Amino acid sequence: MAAVQSILKPNKALPIQSNKELSGAHWAKRFAGSNSTRDLSGTFRHAVDDFIYAMTEAGIDVVVDATYRPTKRLYLMHWSWRIVNDGTDLAKIPAMAGVDIEWEHPTKAESIKAAADLVAALSIKRLRTRPALKSQHNLGLAIDMAISWQGTVVVKDAKGRLVKIDTTPRTGMNRQLIAIGASYCVKKYYGGSKDVPHWSNNGH
């Protein structure tokens, strides 16, 4: 009898299954931080509360956007921003334990759009500097505030002195207000307008 020849073909390698979830705006709901001063640390919490009280007593509108942020949220902020603004190579983004996000979509355009949607959902679209992977927010030593007022205001500094602010801008970028904040040991971000809402214990 003729030898029986196998007609079986070698098995094709099965695709590697991934438990990662594609990036997009929905990730902004994960690893939420806080916008309460109660989640700030030690004496910085009291300094911030005193500074905010002085501002509101003077008729300044203060809206707290963020206080404590977990490192996992900063990971999302950092890499989504860099994909959109720095053209970061998606394949070279390091993984982070506990953040099972897949940055690479079927096409580069889809990947960039998903990152841009996440940037918008994280409210960092106007940020002019890349978010740090570690910051004072992780330690409860930073706060992001939207600050505004009209006309002239008189604000009490940490020594009890009344300071008339009649200069512009009427925002957290006002130099007189920044000096008052420093008297409370609440320091404006050293990078100026690159991160308008950011204040911390050391300016970083």
C-alpha positions in Angstrom: 0.0 0.0 0.0 1.1 3.5 -0.7 2.2 5.4 2.3 -0.5 7.5 3.7 0.5 11.2 3.4 -0.8 13.6 6.0 -2.9 16.4 4.6 -3.0 18.2 7.9 -1.5 21.6 7.9 0.4 23.0 10.9 -1.8 24.8 13.4 -1.7 28.6 13.0 -0.7 30.4 16.1 -3.7 31.7 18.0 -3.8 35.5 18.6 -2.6 36.6 22.0 -5.5 37.5 24.1 -5.3 40.9 25.9 -7.2 41.9 28.9 -6.5 45.6 28.2 -9.2 48.0 27.4 -8.9 50.5 24.6 -8.3 54.1 25.6 -10.9 56.8 25.4 -12.9 59.4 27.3 -14.5 56.8 29.6 -11.1 56.3 31.3 -11.5 59.7 32.9 -14.0 58.2 35.3 -11.4 55.8 36.7 -9.0 56.5 39.6 -10.9 59.6 40.6 -9.2 62.1 42.8 -10.8 64.7 45.1 -11.8 68.4 45.0 -12.1 68.7 48.7 -9.6 70.5 50.9 -10.3 67.8 53.6 -8.1 65.5 51.5 -5.1 67.8 51.7 -2.3 67.0 54.1 -1.4 68.4 57.5 -0.7 72.1 57.9 -1.1 72.7 54.1 -4.8 71.9 54.5 -5.2 74.6 57.1 -3.1 77.1 55.1 -5.3 76.5 52.0 -8.5 76.8 54.0 -7.3 80.1 55.5 -6.3 81.4 52.2 -9.6 80.5 50.5 -11.5 82.0 53.5 -9.6 85.3 53.1 -10.4 85.4 49.4 -14.1 84.6 49.7 -14.4 87.1 52.5 -13.1 89.7 50.1 -15.7 88.8 47.4 -13.4 86.6 45.3 -15.0 83.6 43.6 -13.0 80.4 44.2 -13.8 77.1 42.7 -11.7 74.1 43.7 -11.1 71.8 40.8 -8.7 69.3 42.3 -6.8 68.5 45.5 -5.6 64.9 46.0 -4.9 62.9 42.8 -3.8 59.2 42.8 -0.7 58.3 40.7 -2.8 56.1 38.4 -4.8 59.2 37.3 -1.6 61.1 36.7 -0.5 58.2 34.5 -3.6 58.7 32.3 -3.1 62.5 32.3 0.5 62.3 31.4 0.4 59.8 28.5 -2.8 61.0 26.9 -1.5 64.5 26.9 1.8 63.4 25.4 0.2 61.3 22.6 -1.8 64.4 21.5 0.9 67.1 22.0 4.3 65.3 21.7 3.5 62.6 19.2 4.7 60.0 21.6 5.4 56.5 20.1 2.5 54.4 21.4 4.5 51.2 21.4 7.0 52.8 23.8 4.5 53.9 26.5 5.4 51.9 29.7 2.6 50.0 31.3 1.5 50.8 34.9 0.4 48.1 37.2 -3.4 48.2 37.8 -4.0 50.4 34.7 -5.0 48.0 32.0 -5.3 50.5 29.2 -4.5 49.9 25.6 -3.3 53.0 23.9 -2.9 51.5 20.4 -6.1 51.3 18.4 -6.3 49.6 15.0 -5.1 52.8 13.3 -2.9 55.7 14.4 -5.7 58.2 13.8 -8.0 56.3 16.0 -5.3 56.1 18.7 -4.8 59.9 18.6 -8.5 60.7 18.6 -9.1 58.4 21.7 -6.2 60.1 23.5 -7.6 63.5 22.6 -11.0 62.5 23.9 -9.4 61.4 27.2 -7.4 64.7 27.4 -10.7 66.6 27.0 -12.5 64.4 29.6 -9.7 64.9 32.1 -10.0 68.7 31.6 -6.3 69.2 30.6 -6.9 70.3 27.0 -5.7 73.8 27.8 -2.7 72.7 29.8 0.5 74.0 28.3 3.0 71.7 30.0 3.0 67.9 30.2 1.4 66.6 33.4 3.9 65.1 35.8 3.8 61.4 36.5 4.4 62.3 40.2 3.3 65.6 41.7 2.4 67.3 45.0 -1.2 66.3 44.2 -0.2 62.7 45.1 0.9 63.9 48.5 -2.1 66.1 49.2 0.1 69.1 48.9 -1.3 70.8 45.9 -4.6 72.4 44.8 -6.1 73.6 41.5 -8.4 76.5 41.8 -10.3 78.7 39.4 -10.2 82.2 40.9 -11.9 85.4 39.6 -13.4 88.7 40.8 -14.6 92.1 39.6 -13.4 95.5 40.4 -11.1 96.2 43.4 -10.9 93.8 46.4 -9.3 93.9 49.8 -7.8 90.7 51.0 -6.3 89.9 54.4 -2.9 88.2 54.3 -1.6 85.6 56.8 -0.3 88.4 59.1 -3.7 90.1 59.2 -2.7 93.0 56.9 -5.4 94.2 54.5 -4.1 94.3 50.9 -6.0 96.2 48.3 -5.8 94.5 44.9 -6.6 97.0 42.1 -4.4 95.4 39.4 -5.1 92.9 36.7 -5.6 90.1 35.8 -8.4 89.4 38.2 -7.5 85.7 38.3 -5.1 83.5 40.2 -2.3 84.9 38.0 -2.5 88.3 39.8 0.8 89.1 41.3 -0.6 90.7 44.4 -2.8 87.7 45.1 0.1 85.4 44.5 2.0 87.3 47.2 -0.9 87.0 49.6 -1.1 83.3 48.9 2.6 82.9 49.7 2.1 84.6 53.0 -0.2 81.6 53.8 2.5 79.2 52.5 0.3 78.5 49.5 2.5 79.1 46.5 1.6 79.6 42.9 3.0 77.2 40.3 6.5 78.3 39.3 5.8 77.8 35.6 3.3 80.6 35.5 0.6 80.5 32.8 1.6 76.9 31.7 -0.6 75.7 34.6 -2.9 78.5 35.6 -5.0 76.8 38.4 -2.1 75.1 40.2 -0.9 76.1 43.7 1.1 74.0 46.1 3.2 74.0 49.2 6.4 74.6 47.2 5.4 76.0 43.9 5.8 72.7 42.1 
